[in-house]
Amino acid sequence: MKPIFNGKDLKGWDVYIGPLYDSFKQDFSGAPIGLNKDPRQVFTVVQKDGTPAIRVSGENFGGISTKQEFSNYHLRLEFKWGHLKFAPKRNAKRDSGLLYHAVGPHGADGAFWMRSHEFQIQEGDCGDYWGCGGAFADVPATKQGSNKFIYTAGAPLLTFRDKGPNGRNCVKYPDAEKPSGEWNVIDLYCFNDTSIHVVNGKVVMILHNLRQPDGSGDKPLNKGKIQIQSEGAEIFYRNLEVEEITALPEKLLKL
């Protein structure tokens, strides 16, 4: 596999910081900090547990994205939660996210992130799907309660998109995340219009028909940049690697 983080600096990546949180107004109503401006050093390279890692402080909401676009690939990375948490998520679960097939302008989603498919990285929810900035997908899922949908292998495909009847979030199954403070291994497989979310060796979701709106219709969203979120919590990422693939692993499709 080919490293996409050189272990020394953030060469090959762009940083985007959105509006700062105003604790008095309790909102993000200000102007964004912008592209490749990071006055509070939200994204830095550090040594963590004896290896180089990208530290995401979480203090400001935004993302770090590859300059290169990828399609038909297997991405592997490791993450570990830090201790710091910031408003407005000081009392919430620690949150970040792996955004893939990221395209278009920065800030398209919530003023912070690009249009993309999200492999959720959040305490207890690692592997969930969110459609960001208009992206959407079909997932075999079953409904639980009034508005919760859970990935269920073999179930009928449901569409998850913003303002759609099912919403834009589907919950992974099973829960394979390790306790906070331990390193977790994330594998993402993307081929054509399908993707597979794998957490610590366990398939937790398979998505189909990855796409985005295009005028009056839809078009595939199966190629783009890789973006990592800063969303109120300190987190470390290491060993980020990518390899091209010519098919999805059959053994994962059968799980």
JOMONOR-V822369 format. One record per residue. N is the residue number from 1. RES is the residue in three letters. SS is DSSP state (hx for helix, st for strand, lp for the rest). Layout:
n=N res=RES ss=SS
n=N res=RES ss=SS
This chain:
n=1 res=MET ss=lp
n=2 res=LYS ss=st
n=3 res=PRO ss=st
n=4 res=ILE ss=lp
n=5 res=PHE ss=lp
n=6 res=ASN ss=lp
n=7 res=GLY ss=lp
n=8 res=LYS ss=lp
n=9 res=ASP ss=lp
n=10 res=LEU ss=lp
n=11 res=LYS ss=lp
n=12 res=GLY ss=lp
n=13 res=TRP ss=st
n=14 res=ASP ss=st
n=15 res=VAL ss=st
n=16 res=TYR ss=st
n=17 res=ILE ss=st
n=18 res=GLY ss=st
n=19 res=PRO ss=st
n=20 res=LEU ss=lp
n=21 res=TYR ss=lp
n=22 res=ASP ss=st
n=23 res=SER ss=lp
n=24 res=PHE ss=lp
n=25 res=LYS ss=lp
n=26 res=GLN ss=lp
n=27 res=ASP ss=st
n=28 res=PHE ss=lp
n=29 res=SER ss=lp
n=30 res=GLY ss=lp
n=31 res=ALA ss=lp
n=32 res=PRO ss=st
n=33 res=ILE ss=st
n=34 res=GLY ss=st
n=35 res=LEU ss=st
n=36 res=ASN ss=lp
n=37 res=LYS ss=lp
n=38 res=ASP ss=lp
n=39 res=PRO ss=lp
n=40 res=ARG ss=lp
n=41 res=GLN ss=lp
n=42 res=VAL ss=lp
n=43 res=PHE ss=st
n=44 res=THR ss=st
n=45 res=VAL ss=st
n=46 res=VAL ss=st
n=47 res=GLN ss=st
n=48 res=LYS ss=st
n=49 res=ASP ss=lp
n=50 res=GLY ss=lp
n=51 res=THR ss=st
n=52 res=PRO ss=st
n=53 res=ALA ss=st
n=54 res=ILE ss=st
n=55 res=ARG ss=st
n=56 res=VAL ss=st
n=57 res=SER ss=lp
n=58 res=GLY ss=lp
n=59 res=GLU ss=lp
n=60 res=ASN ss=lp
n=61 res=PHE ss=lp
n=62 res=GLY ss=st
n=63 res=GLY ss=st
n=64 res=ILE ss=st
n=65 res=SER ss=st
n=66 res=THR ss=st
n=67 res=LYS ss=lp
n=68 res=GLN ss=lp
n=69 res=GLU ss=lp
n=70 res=PHE ss=st
n=71 res=SER ss=lp
n=72 res=ASN ss=lp
n=73 res=TYR ss=st
n=74 res=HIS ss=st
n=75 res=LEU ss=st
n=76 res=ARG ss=st
n=77 res=LEU ss=st
n=78 res=GLU ss=st
n=79 res=PHE ss=st
n=80 res=LYS ss=st
n=81 res=TRP ss=st
n=82 res=GLY ss=st
n=83 res=HIS ss=st
n=84 res=LEU ss=st
n=85 res=LYS ss=st
n=86 res=PHE ss=lp
n=87 res=ALA ss=lp
n=88 res=PRO ss=lp
n=89 res=LYS ss=lp
n=90 res=ARG ss=lp
n=91 res=ASN ss=lp
n=92 res=ALA ss=lp
n=93 res=LYS ss=lp
n=94 res=ARG ss=lp
n=95 res=ASP ss=st
n=96 res=SER ss=st
n=97 res=GLY ss=st
n=98 res=LEU ss=st
n=99 res=LEU ss=st
n=100 res=TYR ss=st
n=101 res=HIS ss=st
n=102 res=ALA ss=st
n=103 res=VAL ss=st
n=104 res=GLY ss=lp
n=105 res=PRO ss=lp
n=106 res=HIS ss=lp
n=107 res=GLY ss=lp
n=108 res=ALA ss=lp
n=109 res=ASP ss=st
n=110 res=GLY ss=lp
n=111 res=ALA ss=lp
n=112 res=PHE ss=lp
n=113 res=TRP ss=st
n=114 res=MET ss=lp
n=115 res=ARG ss=st
n=116 res=SER ss=st
n=117 res=HIS ss=st
n=118 res=GLU ss=st
n=119 res=PHE ss=st
n=120 res=GLN ss=st
n=121 res=ILE ss=st
n=122 res=GLN ss=st
n=123 res=GLU ss=lp
n=124 res=GLY ss=lp
n=125 res=ASP ss=lp
n=126 res=CYS ss=lp
n=127 res=GLY ss=lp
n=128 res=ASP ss=lp
n=129 res=TYR ss=st
n=130 res=TRP ss=st
n=131 res=GLY ss=st
n=132 res=CYS ss=st
n=133 res=GLY ss=lp
n=134 res=GLY ss=lp
n=135 res=ALA ss=lp
n=136 res=PHE ss=st
n=137 res=ALA ss=st
n=138 res=ASP ss=st
n=139 res=VAL ss=st
n=140 res=PRO ss=st
n=141 res=ALA ss=st
n=142 res=THR ss=st
n=143 res=LYS ss=st
n=144 res=GLN ss=st
n=145 res=GLY ss=lp
n=146 res=SER ss=lp
n=147 res=ASN ss=lp
n=148 res=LYS ss=st
n=149 res=PHE ss=st
n=150 res=ILE ss=st
n=151 res=TYR ss=st
n=152 res=THR ss=lp
n=153 res=ALA ss=lp
n=154 res=GLY ss=lp
n=155 res=ALA ss=lp
n=156 res=PRO ss=lp
n=157 res=LEU ss=st
n=158 res=LEU ss=st
n=159 res=THR ss=st
n=160 res=PHE ss=st
n=161 res=ARG ss=lp
n=162 res=ASP ss=lp
n=163 res=LYS ss=lp
n=164 res=GLY ss=lp
n=165 res=PRO ss=lp
n=166 res=ASN ss=lp
n=167 res=GLY ss=lp
n=168 res=ARG ss=lp
n=169 res=ASN ss=st
n=170 res=CYS ss=st
n=171 res=VAL ss=st
n=172 res=LYS ss=lp
n=173 res=TYR ss=lp
n=174 res=PRO ss=lp
n=175 res=ASP ss=lp
n=176 res=ALA ss=lp
n=177 res=GLU ss=lp
n=178 res=LYS ss=lp
n=179 res=PRO ss=lp
n=180 res=SER ss=lp
n=181 res=GLY ss=lp
n=182 res=GLU ss=lp
n=183 res=TRP ss=lp
n=184 res=ASN ss=st
n=185 res=VAL ss=st
n=186 res=ILE ss=st
n=187 res=ASP ss=st
n=188 res=LEU ss=st
n=189 res=TYR ss=st
n=190 res=CYS ss=st
n=191 res=PHE ss=st
n=192 res=ASN ss=lp
n=193 res=ASP ss=lp
n=194 res=THR ss=st
n=195 res=SER ss=st
n=196 res=ILE ss=st
n=197 res=HIS ss=st
n=198 res=VAL ss=st
n=199 res=VAL ss=st
n=200 res=ASN ss=lp
n=201 res=GLY ss=lp
n=202 res=LYS ss=st
n=203 res=VAL ss=st
n=204 res=VAL ss=st
n=205 res=MET ss=st
n=206 res=ILE ss=st
n=207 res=LEU ss=st
n=208 res=HIS ss=st
n=209 res=ASN ss=st
n=210 res=LEU ss=st
n=211 res=ARG ss=st
n=212 res=GLN ss=st
n=213 res=PRO ss=st
n=214 res=ASP ss=st
n=215 res=GLY ss=lp
n=216 res=SER ss=lp
n=217 res=GLY ss=st
n=218 res=ASP ss=st
n=219 res=LYS ss=st
n=220 res=PRO ss=st
n=221 res=LEU ss=lp
n=222 res=ASN ss=lp
n=223 res=LYS ss=lp
n=224 res=GLY ss=st
n=225 res=LYS ss=st
n=226 res=ILE ss=st
n=227 res=GLN ss=st
n=228 res=ILE ss=st
n=229 res=GLN ss=st
n=230 res=SER ss=st
n=231 res=GLU ss=lp
n=232 res=GLY ss=lp
n=233 res=ALA ss=st
n=234 res=GLU ss=st
n=235 res=ILE ss=st
n=236 res=PHE ss=st
n=237 res=TYR ss=st
n=238 res=ARG ss=st
n=239 res=ASN ss=st
n=240 res=LEU ss=st
n=241 res=GLU ss=st
n=242 res=VAL ss=st
n=243 res=GLU ss=st
n=244 res=GLU ss=st
n=245 res=ILE ss=lp
n=246 res=THR ss=lp
n=247 res=ALA ss=lp
n=248 res=LEU ss=lp
n=249 res=PRO ss=lp
n=250 res=GLU ss=hx
n=251 res=LYS ss=hx
n=252 res=LEU ss=hx
n=253 res=LEU ss=hx
n=254 res=LYS ss=lp
n=255 res=LEU ss=lp
